[in-house]
Amino acid sequence: MTELVTNKYGETFKKVALKSLKKGDEFKRKPDALKSFYKWHYNRKSACYKQATFCCIPDDDVYGGGMEINAKAFVYVDSAGPANYKGLL
């Protein structure tokens, strides 16, 4: 069962594990955050990466530079389900 969270703007989100989202799904790192991210690719644990991460792209980054978020992290998606933009990634 997922946990529903309402932010200070009155929007409702579901708290889900980042690893449960599909490539291209839109999410927010915190319920009150203004910036959205899209899940991109997986980086397994290796000599370069001390922990398993997902590379995630901010929605307003025109150059496509992403940030790495821990694979075990919890994120917030729209209560109706995440929007998927796989065709753009």
Stockholm file with secondary structure:
# STOCKHOLM 1.0

chainA/1-89         MTELVTNKYGETFKKVALKSLKKGDEFKRKPDALKSFYKWHYNRKSACYKQATFCCIPDDDVYGGGMEINAKAFVYVDSAGPANYKGLL
#=GR chainA/1-89 SS CCEEEECTTSCEEEEEEGGGSCTTBEEBSSTTCSCCEEEEEEECSSSSCSSCEEEEEETTCTTCCCEEEETTCEEEEETTCCCBCGGGC
#=GC SS_cons        CCEEEECTTSCEEEEEEGGGSCTTBEEBSSTTCSCCEEEEEEECSSSSCSSCEEEEEETTCTTCCCEEEETTCEEEEETTCCCBCGGGC
//
